[in-house]
Amino acid sequence: MASFSPPQDCSPPTHPSGVVVEIVGTEQGDWGRSCEEHPINCGEVLAEDVVVRLRKVQILVEGKEETAIAAVWVNDGIDRCCVGFLPRHMVKHAARYDGALAQVTCVFSGDRENCDTAEHRAFYKNHGCCLAAIIAWPSHHHNK
């Protein structure tokens, strides 16, 4: 059996685009995200290396329709359920991100013992939070 040895000039792995986004609301059990697989909170599937697809969607917020960018869990190549959203300030970039694939790189914790203070604050302020790196842009995306 052959063994793998990395090239001598091997640098740390990087994500192709270098773009990292924040996914918020991952601990919210409502906001229209319930499904048969996750009776309480669809965001429970988020862990390092999980893949999500970003989708431009229309949601109701306090009875008013708004555009949002949803993070949809991808499992076995199938878009499954909404696990969170990009922050509101990202909506102006919805056309750019619609259809992009991102891989979770860090899941913030609400546990004070296992996270730094900034992570803890971000977790509670955003009702759950994680970071994800863009790994594939949609076909309509053009880098300038």
Steps between C-alpha positions, in 0.01 A plus 500: 500500500644836396523778755427863432765760565423866433732705280788668684371850422154418634333809643197497730171427324302801386153545361490578126322835528634617834150636580360412842143583599322504832183293538271623777180381666623142511342436841158639409241225480245712320521739201343235276787257532338196654508176305420135562865412571558769765193549719657777710785671315639433153822684592599207720664339194762775476852383577839549340509380137120502452405647162222754447358667190421870521161592356323833450158460662200703608411471870240656729641713781235637737239466225710678237663321204878546474778364282754284682788268417426158648760236576355163393657178627627278217506126574571227243502771233143606581389837642323403823388770746581856599753512786556876524545821306774739399482824701255763377773732371594230244159515326629770264734227364224238464542464122872427543454233768181334371594138425852509652622200700672559833670266746475563874841576649407603855188462714475749785398363837280635775709308751710753693764238583570397141508830315653845524294800606454638145368164377267477799360850434458428126321174578242667726463823303426305181296214654770255391782568258759328283752586230507338156743531210368530146616189314308544173341803339183469292544493123367858469773637734775697331818614675615840382 
